[in-house]
Amino acid sequence: MSAVFYTLVATAKMNQLNPYRYFKYLFEELPNRKTVSLEAYLPWAKVIQENCHQ
């Protein structure tokens, strides 16, 4: 399981995201999502870049 988190952290860093902000955003937004595709939560998505950039 930790490999998944390490991969997400590494991918976030490669996309110039703050990993803490990225995980915080995911944990706050994913439980409340309605019909938005999961692609909207990938590190290179525009909304993620705007909210989680370093």
PDB file of N, CA, C and O in Angstrom, chain B, residues numbered from 101:
ATOM      1  N   MET B 101       0.823  -1.203   0.000  1.00  0.00           N
ATOM      2  CA  MET B 101       0.000   0.000   0.000  1.00  0.00           C
ATOM      3  C   MET B 101       0.857   1.254   0.000  1.00  0.00           C
ATOM      4  O   MET B 101       0.514   2.238  -0.654  1.00  0.00           O
ATOM      5  N   SER B 102       1.957   1.230   0.718  1.00  0.00           N
ATOM      6  CA  SER B 102       2.799   2.426   0.770  1.00  0.00           C
ATOM      7  C   SER B 102       3.380   2.753  -0.588  1.00  0.00           C
ATOM      8  O   SER B 102       3.675   3.917  -0.860  1.00  0.00           O
ATOM      9  N   ALA B 103       3.554   1.759  -1.456  1.00  0.00           N
ATOM     10  CA  ALA B 103       4.069   2.019  -2.799  1.00  0.00           C
ATOM     11  C   ALA B 103       3.127   2.941  -3.577  1.00  0.00           C
ATOM     12  O   ALA B 103       3.578   3.766  -4.372  1.00  0.00           O
ATOM     13  N   VAL B 104       1.841   2.803  -3.349  1.00  0.00           N
ATOM     14  CA  VAL B 104       0.861   3.666  -4.013  1.00  0.00           C
ATOM     15  C   VAL B 104       1.064   5.113  -3.577  1.00  0.00           C
ATOM     16  O   VAL B 104       1.064   6.020  -4.409  1.00  0.00           O
ATOM     17  N   PHE B 105       1.237   5.329  -2.277  1.00  0.00           N
ATOM     18  CA  PHE B 105       1.432   6.687  -1.770  1.00  0.00           C
ATOM     19  C   PHE B 105       2.753   7.279  -2.246  1.00  0.00           C
ATOM     20  O   PHE B 105       2.812   8.454  -2.605  1.00  0.00           O
ATOM     21  N   TYR B 106       3.810   6.473  -2.251  1.00  0.00           N
ATOM     22  CA  TYR B 106       5.102   6.957  -2.741  1.00  0.00           C
ATOM     23  C   TYR B 106       5.005   7.353  -4.216  1.00  0.00           C
ATOM     24  O   TYR B 106       5.591   8.350  -4.640  1.00  0.00           O
ATOM     25  N   THR B 107       4.269   6.570  -4.983  1.00  0.00           N
ATOM     26  CA  THR B 107       4.085   6.880  -6.396  1.00  0.00           C
ATOM     27  C   THR B 107       3.309   8.181  -6.567  1.00  0.00           C
ATOM     28  O   THR B 107       3.660   9.008  -7.409  1.00  0.00           O
ATOM     29  N   LEU B 108       2.255   8.368  -5.774  1.00  0.00           N
ATOM     30  CA  LEU B 108       1.487   9.610  -5.854  1.00  0.00           C
ATOM     31  C   LEU B 108       2.330  10.820  -5.453  1.00  0.00           C
ATOM     32  O   LEU B 108       2.228  11.875  -6.080  1.00  0.00           O
ATOM     33  N   VAL B 109       3.150  10.684  -4.431  1.00  0.00           N
ATOM     34  CA  VAL B 109       4.022  11.779  -4.005  1.00  0.00           C
ATOM     35  C   VAL B 109       5.032  12.102  -5.099  1.00  0.00           C
ATOM     36  O   VAL B 109       5.244  13.272  -5.418  1.00  0.00           O
ATOM     37  N   ALA B 110       5.655  11.083  -5.675  1.00  0.00           N
ATOM     38  CA  ALA B 110       6.643  11.304  -6.731  1.00  0.00           C
ATOM     39  C   ALA B 110       6.001  11.951  -7.954  1.00  0.00           C
ATOM     40  O   ALA B 110       6.584  12.851  -8.559  1.00  0.00           O
ATOM     41  N   THR B 111       4.816  11.501  -8.317  1.00  0.00           N
ATOM     42  CA  THR B 111       4.120  12.082  -9.467  1.00  0.00           C
ATOM     43  C   THR B 111       3.725  13.526  -9.185  1.00  0.00           C
ATOM     44  O   THR B 111       3.803  14.377 -10.072  1.00  0.00           O
ATOM     45  N   ALA B 112       3.304  13.803  -7.968  1.00  0.00           N
ATOM     46  CA  ALA B 112       2.967  15.183  -7.597  1.00  0.00           C
ATOM     47  C   ALA B 112       4.198  16.074  -7.708  1.00  0.00           C
ATOM     48  O   ALA B 112       4.120  17.176  -8.249  1.00  0.00           O
ATOM     49  N   LYS B 113       5.321  15.608  -7.205  1.00  0.00           N
ATOM     50  CA  LYS B 113       6.553  16.401  -7.274  1.00  0.00           C
ATOM     51  C   LYS B 113       6.988  16.629  -8.709  1.00  0.00           C
ATOM     52  O   LYS B 113       7.450  17.719  -9.050  1.00  0.00           O
ATOM     53  N   MET B 114       6.846  15.618  -9.557  1.00  0.00           N
ATOM     54  CA  MET B 114       7.223  15.759 -10.965  1.00  0.00           C
ATOM     55  C   MET B 114       6.350  16.786 -11.673  1.00  0.00           C
ATOM     56  O   MET B 114       6.760  17.356 -12.685  1.00  0.00           O
ATOM     57  N   ASN B 115       5.151  17.028 -11.152  1.00  0.00           N
ATOM     58  CA  ASN B 115       4.236  18.009 -11.738  1.00  0.00           C
ATOM     59  C   ASN B 115       4.235  19.323 -10.963  1.00  0.00           C
ATOM     60  O   ASN B 115       3.288  20.105 -11.055  1.00  0.00           O
ATOM     61  N   GLN B 116       5.304  19.563 -10.197  1.00  0.00           N
ATOM     62  CA  GLN B 116       5.500  20.786  -9.419  1.00  0.00           C
ATOM     63  C   GLN B 116       4.351  21.060  -8.448  1.00  0.00           C
ATOM     64  O   GLN B 116       3.948  22.209  -8.267  1.00  0.00           O
ATOM     65  N   LEU B 117       3.832  20.014  -7.830  1.00  0.00           N
ATOM     66  CA  LEU B 117       2.780  20.164  -6.838  1.00  0.00           C
ATOM     67  C   LEU B 117       3.382  20.016  -5.447  1.00  0.00           C
ATOM     68  O   LEU B 117       4.409  19.361  -5.264  1.00  0.00           O
ATOM     69  N   ASN B 118       2.734  20.629  -4.484  1.00  0.00           N
ATOM     70  CA  ASN B 118       3.064  20.418  -3.087  1.00  0.00           C
ATOM     71  C   ASN B 118       2.320  19.145  -2.676  1.00  0.00           C
ATOM     72  O   ASN B 118       1.090  19.143  -2.653  1.00  0.00           O
ATOM     73  N   PRO B 119       3.036  18.063  -2.350  1.00  0.00           N
ATOM     74  CA  PRO B 119       2.353  16.801  -2.029  1.00  0.00           C
ATOM     75  C   PRO B 119       1.341  16.923  -0.898  1.00  0.00           C
ATOM     76  O   PRO B 119       0.279  16.303  -0.953  1.00  0.00           O
ATOM     77  N   TYR B 120       1.655  17.716   0.131  1.00  0.00           N
ATOM     78  CA  TYR B 120       0.709  17.899   1.235  1.00  0.00           C
ATOM     79  C   TYR B 120      -0.589  18.525   0.725  1.00  0.00           C
ATOM     80  O   TYR B 120      -1.680  18.039   1.024  1.00  0.00           O
ATOM     81  N   ARG B 121      -0.462  19.599  -0.042  1.00  0.00           N
ATOM     82  CA  ARG B 121      -1.664  20.261  -0.591  1.00  0.00           C
ATOM     83  C   ARG B 121      -2.432  19.321  -1.506  1.00  0.00           C
ATOM     84  O   ARG B 121      -3.663  19.312  -1.492  1.00  0.00           O
ATOM     85  N   TYR B 122      -1.721  18.533  -2.301  1.00  0.00           N
ATOM     86  CA  TYR B 122      -2.366  17.606  -3.230  1.00  0.00           C
ATOM     87  C   TYR B 122      -3.185  16.561  -2.463  1.00  0.00           C
ATOM     88  O   TYR B 122      -4.354  16.341  -2.779  1.00  0.00           O
ATOM     89  N   PHE B 123      -2.580  15.918  -1.459  1.00  0.00           N
ATOM     90  CA  PHE B 123      -3.316  14.925  -0.682  1.00  0.00           C
ATOM     91  C   PHE B 123      -4.473  15.567   0.076  1.00  0.00           C
ATOM     92  O   PHE B 123      -5.562  14.996   0.141  1.00  0.00           O
ATOM     93  N   LYS B 124      -4.253  16.731   0.641  1.00  0.00           N
ATOM     94  CA  LYS B 124      -5.327  17.433   1.358  1.00  0.00           C
ATOM     95  C   LYS B 124      -6.497  17.703   0.421  1.00  0.00           C
ATOM     96  O   LYS B 124      -7.653  17.473   0.776  1.00  0.00           O
ATOM     97  N   TYR B 125      -6.190  18.195  -0.785  1.00  0.00           N
ATOM     98  CA  TYR B 125      -7.228  18.463  -1.776  1.00  0.00           C
ATOM     99  C   TYR B 125      -7.975  17.172  -2.125  1.00  0.00           C
ATOM    100  O   TYR B 125      -9.205  17.160  -2.168  1.00  0.00           O
ATOM    101  N   LEU B 126      -7.242  16.098  -2.370  1.00  0.00           N
ATOM    102  CA  LEU B 126      -7.882  14.831  -2.723  1.00  0.00           C
ATOM    103  C   LEU B 126      -8.800  14.329  -1.612  1.00  0.00           C
ATOM    104  O   LEU B 126      -9.933  13.919  -1.866  1.00  0.00           O
ATOM    105  N   PHE B 127      -8.296  14.365  -0.372  1.00  0.00           N
ATOM    106  CA  PHE B 127      -9.093  13.860   0.745  1.00  0.00           C
ATOM    107  C   PHE B 127     -10.324  14.722   1.022  1.00  0.00           C
ATOM    108  O   PHE B 127     -11.324  14.222   1.536  1.00  0.00           O
ATOM    109  N   GLU B 128     -10.262  15.996   0.690  1.00  0.00           N
ATOM    110  CA  GLU B 128     -11.416  16.870   0.889  1.00  0.00           C
ATOM    111  C   GLU B 128     -12.408  16.778  -0.263  1.00  0.00           C
ATOM    112  O   GLU B 128     -13.617  16.841  -0.041  1.00  0.00           O
ATOM    113  N   GLU B 129     -11.918  16.629  -1.484  1.00  0.00           N
ATOM    114  CA  GLU B 129     -12.790  16.699  -2.656  1.00  0.00           C
ATOM    115  C   GLU B 129     -13.335  15.352  -3.131  1.00  0.00           C
ATOM    116  O   GLU B 129     -14.487  15.273  -3.556  1.00  0.00           O
ATOM    117  N   LEU B 130     -12.542  14.316  -3.068  1.00  0.00           N
ATOM    118  CA  LEU B 130     -12.995  13.026  -3.604  1.00  0.00           C
ATOM    119  C   LEU B 130     -14.255  12.477  -2.933  1.00  0.00           C
ATOM    120  O   LEU B 130     -15.126  11.965  -3.637  1.00  0.00           O
ATOM    121  N   PRO B 131     -14.390  12.557  -1.626  1.00  0.00           N
ATOM    122  CA  PRO B 131     -15.623  12.024  -1.027  1.00  0.00           C
ATOM    123  C   PRO B 131     -16.880  12.783  -1.459  1.00  0.00           C
ATOM    124  O   PRO B 131     -17.983  12.243  -1.375  1.00  0.00           O
ATOM    125  N   ASN B 132     -16.730  14.008  -1.912  1.00  0.00           N
ATOM    126  CA  ASN B 132     -17.885  14.835  -2.267  1.00  0.00           C
ATOM    127  C   ASN B 132     -18.154  14.889  -3.767  1.00  0.00           C
ATOM    128  O   ASN B 132     -19.083  15.571  -4.199  1.00  0.00           O
ATOM    129  N   ARG B 133     -17.368  14.191  -4.558  1.00  0.00           N
ATOM    130  CA  ARG B 133     -17.530  14.307  -6.006  1.00  0.00           C
ATOM    131  C   ARG B 133     -18.842  13.679  -6.443  1.00  0.00           C
ATOM    132  O   ARG B 133     -19.300  12.686  -5.877  1.00  0.00           O
ATOM    133  N   LYS B 134     -19.427  14.279  -7.453  1.00  0.00           N
ATOM    134  CA  LYS B 134     -20.706  13.782  -7.975  1.00  0.00           C
ATOM    135  C   LYS B 134     -20.456  13.025  -9.277  1.00  0.00           C
ATOM    136  O   LYS B 134     -20.432  11.794  -9.285  1.00  0.00           O
ATOM    137  N   THR B 135     -20.270  13.750 -10.369  1.00  0.00           N
ATOM    138  CA  THR B 135     -20.121  13.107 -11.671  1.00  0.00           C
ATOM    139  C   THR B 135     -18.785  13.417 -12.332  1.00  0.00           C
ATOM    140  O   THR B 135     -18.540  12.998 -13.463  1.00  0.00           O
ATOM    141  N   VAL B 136     -17.931  14.140 -11.644  1.00  0.00           N
ATOM    142  CA  VAL B 136     -16.649  14.505 -12.230  1.00  0.00           C
ATOM    143  C   VAL B 136     -15.796  13.250 -12.392  1.00  0.00           C
ATOM    144  O   VAL B 136     -15.706  12.421 -11.487  1.00  0.00           O
ATOM    145  N   SER B 137     -15.181  13.130 -13.550  1.00  0.00           N
ATOM    146  CA  SER B 137     -14.304  11.999 -13.820  1.00  0.00           C
ATOM    147  C   SER B 137     -13.084  12.050 -12.912  1.00  0.00           C
ATOM    148  O   SER B 137     -12.663  13.128 -12.492  1.00  0.00           O
ATOM    149  N   LEU B 138     -12.524  10.906 -12.611  1.00  0.00           N
ATOM    150  CA  LEU B 138     -11.321  10.859 -11.781  1.00  0.00           C
ATOM    151  C   LEU B 138     -10.130  11.529 -12.468  1.00  0.00           C
ATOM    152  O   LEU B 138      -9.167  11.906 -11.800  1.00  0.00           O
ATOM    153  N   GLU B 139     -10.183  11.680 -13.774  1.00  0.00           N
ATOM    154  CA  GLU B 139      -9.107  12.369 -14.490  1.00  0.00           C
ATOM    155  C   GLU B 139      -8.949  13.805 -14.015  1.00  0.00           C
ATOM    156  O   GLU B 139      -7.867  14.380 -14.132  1.00  0.00           O
ATOM    157  N   ALA B 140     -10.000  14.380 -13.489  1.00  0.00           N
ATOM    158  CA  ALA B 140      -9.936  15.748 -12.978  1.00  0.00           C
ATOM    159  C   ALA B 140      -9.071  15.850 -11.735  1.00  0.00           C
ATOM    160  O   ALA B 140      -8.715  16.955 -11.325  1.00  0.00           O
ATOM    161  N   TYR B 141      -8.725  14.725 -11.126  1.00  0.00           N
ATOM    162  CA  TYR B 141      -7.937  14.718  -9.893  1.00  0.00           C
ATOM    163  C   TYR B 141      -6.498  14.259 -10.107  1.00  0.00           C
ATOM    164  O   TYR B 141      -5.748  14.083  -9.147  1.00  0.00           O
ATOM    165  N   LEU B 142      -6.121  14.069 -11.349  1.00  0.00           N
ATOM    166  CA  LEU B 142      -4.744  13.679 -11.649  1.00  0.00           C
ATOM    167  C   LEU B 142      -3.830  14.899 -11.520  1.00  0.00           C
ATOM    168  O   LEU B 142      -4.284  16.027 -11.712  1.00  0.00           O
ATOM    169  N   PRO B 143      -2.558  14.692 -11.200  1.00  0.00           N
ATOM    170  CA  PRO B 143      -1.650  15.813 -10.913  1.00  0.00           C
ATOM    171  C   PRO B 143      -1.526  16.852 -12.025  1.00  0.00           C
ATOM    172  O   PRO B 143      -1.219  18.008 -11.736  1.00  0.00           O
ATOM    173  N   TRP B 144      -1.750  16.487 -13.259  1.00  0.00           N
ATOM    174  CA  TRP B 144      -1.594  17.429 -14.364  1.00  0.00           C
ATOM    175  C   TRP B 144      -2.901  18.122 -14.740  1.00  0.00           C
ATOM    176  O   TRP B 144      -2.918  18.932 -15.667  1.00  0.00           O
ATOM    177  N   ALA B 145      -3.979  17.828 -14.053  1.00  0.00           N
ATOM    178  CA  ALA B 145      -5.257  18.492 -14.328  1.00  0.00           C
ATOM    179  C   ALA B 145      -5.168  19.971 -13.949  1.00  0.00           C
ATOM    180  O   ALA B 145      -4.494  20.337 -12.987  1.00  0.00           O
ATOM    181  N   LYS B 146      -5.845  20.798 -14.704  1.00  0.00           N
ATOM    182  CA  LYS B 146      -5.774  22.248 -14.511  1.00  0.00           C
ATOM    183  C   LYS B 146      -6.193  22.670 -13.104  1.00  0.00           C
ATOM    184  O   LYS B 146      -5.513  23.489 -12.485  1.00  0.00           O
ATOM    185  N   VAL B 147      -7.285  22.138 -12.593  1.00  0.00           N
ATOM    186  CA  VAL B 147      -7.782  22.506 -11.259  1.00  0.00           C
ATOM    187  C   VAL B 147      -6.777  22.106 -10.192  1.00  0.00           C
ATOM    188  O   VAL B 147      -6.551  22.853  -9.240  1.00  0.00           O
ATOM    189  N   ILE B 148      -6.180  20.947 -10.343  1.00  0.00           N
ATOM    190  CA  ILE B 148      -5.178  20.493  -9.381  1.00  0.00           C
ATOM    191  C   ILE B 148      -3.968  21.403  -9.434  1.00  0.00           C
ATOM    192  O   ILE B 148      -3.440  21.784  -8.389  1.00  0.00           O
ATOM    193  N   GLN B 149      -3.521  21.758 -10.619  1.00  0.00           N
ATOM    194  CA  GLN B 149      -2.373  22.660 -10.757  1.00  0.00           C
ATOM    195  C   GLN B 149      -2.647  24.002 -10.098  1.00  0.00           C
ATOM    196  O   GLN B 149      -1.755  24.578  -9.475  1.00  0.00           O
ATOM    197  N   GLU B 150      -3.866  24.506 -10.227  1.00  0.00           N
ATOM    198  CA  GLU B 150      -4.208  25.806  -9.645  1.00  0.00           C
ATOM    199  C   GLU B 150      -4.269  25.746  -8.116  1.00  0.00           C
ATOM    200  O   GLU B 150      -3.908  26.716  -7.449  1.00  0.00           O
ATOM    201  N   ASN B 151      -4.716  24.631  -7.558  1.00  0.00           N
ATOM    202  CA  ASN B 151      -4.920  24.535  -6.106  1.00  0.00           C
ATOM    203  C   ASN B 151      -3.750  23.964  -5.323  1.00  0.00           C
ATOM    204  O   ASN B 151      -3.655  24.171  -4.113  1.00  0.00           O
ATOM    205  N   CYS B 152      -2.866  23.255  -5.991  1.00  0.00           N
ATOM    206  CA  CYS B 152      -1.833  22.510  -5.259  1.00  0.00           C
ATOM    207  C   CYS B 152      -0.410  22.825  -5.699  1.00  0.00           C
ATOM    208  O   CYS B 152       0.526  22.131  -5.303  1.00  0.00           O
ATOM    209  N   HIS B 153      -0.238  23.850  -6.503  1.00  0.00           N
ATOM    210  CA  HIS B 153       1.102  24.175  -7.008  1.00  0.00           C
ATOM    211  C   HIS B 153       1.990  24.612  -5.864  1.00  0.00           C
ATOM    212  O   HIS B 153       1.522  25.224  -4.904  1.00  0.00           O
ATOM    213  N   GLN B 154       3.281  24.296  -5.965  1.00  0.00           N
ATOM    214  CA  GLN B 154       4.239  24.649  -4.904  1.00  0.00           C
ATOM    215  C   GLN B 154       4.392  26.127  -4.765  1.00  0.00           C
ATOM    216  O   GLN B 154       5.158  26.591  -3.920  1.00  0.00           O
TER     217      GLN B 154
END
